[in-house]
């Protein structure tokens, strides 16, 4: 019963979440006090746990940044291609559409895909996309899953690097201007 709401830790989690998060955690290490007094085994466990937690946060930030970008999303490209084929032959798209309609029993879709409008029928076309993507990803294998992990790894490393750059820049500015802990928290002795 519990396995219905959870999934296994897989290559995607390792590559696209844990590595960027651990990189971020290690990047914060120079800002720690000189002697943390943490044994190496405990330090490694803390690194992995914090790496996964920070990695999830970095992953979420990356998704938000990507969703606000002006670039056309993959779903929009899919919708336009299904309704008005430009990059593929009509025969290929017709076979894909008909096969998806039959395999996933999407009887609510029009039998003639050219009658679909990418804007008006967006939710109907997205149903095809969702079913096909679920079918491909059901066992977490395949090229598309690997590509997604690599893409998310690169995005995560970009976000982690940007955040660390900002933190180091702020720290450098604080050192140059003489801004110390006692100047913003006078109660610390």
Secondary structure, DSSP 4 states (H G I P E B T S, - for coil): -GGGT-----HHHIIIIIHHHHHHHHHHGGGS-S-----HHHHHHHHHHHHHHHHHHHHHHHHHHHHTSSSPPHHHHHHHHHHS-SSS-HHHHHHHHHHHHHHTT-TTS-SSGGG--TTTTHHHHHHHHHHHHHHHHTTS-SHHHHHHHHHHHHHHHHHHHHHHHHHHHHHHHHHHHT--HHHH-TT--
